[in-house]
């Protein structure tokens, strides 16, 4: 779990987490407060979580997001994530977008 905080006040501006799976890490629960968006915090969170996945020996990071999360999909694509098949027992859904990135590649 990573939390980004505002330095002067310590207010949480964003957070994200990974779940370690047997063959990969899964990116979970990415959130950036609306008033803090557009400042690169989402990319900073993903970068920090990617580092944690590599340190944990999981160089493949996967995620699922919703089709309506267009800004999130654009962020992940800009950071090198590509669409992939459902994973971890998930089934294809018209509402879900599955993505993955091989870290350090």
C-alpha positions, 0 to 999 in steps of 0.5 A: 500500500502506498499513500501520497500525502501533501507535505505541509498538511499531511493530507492524503492525496492518493493511494494505491496497492498491489496484491502479490499473486503466484505469477504476478502482482496485481494493481489494486485500488488506485485513487487520486483525490479530484483536487489533486488530479493533473499533477502526475500523482497517478503516474507517481503512484504506479511507479512506486507500486511497480518498484514494490512489485519488482522488489517482491520478485513479481516483474509482471504487473496486471490490473483490471479497470472499468471501461468507463475509467477512460482517464485511468486507461489513458494513464496506464497506456501512457505508462506502457500497459497493454490490454491482455486476457482476463487473469486470476480466474476472472471472466471476460466482461463488457465492463472490464478492461484487463491490462499488464506490463512486464516491468523492466522491459 
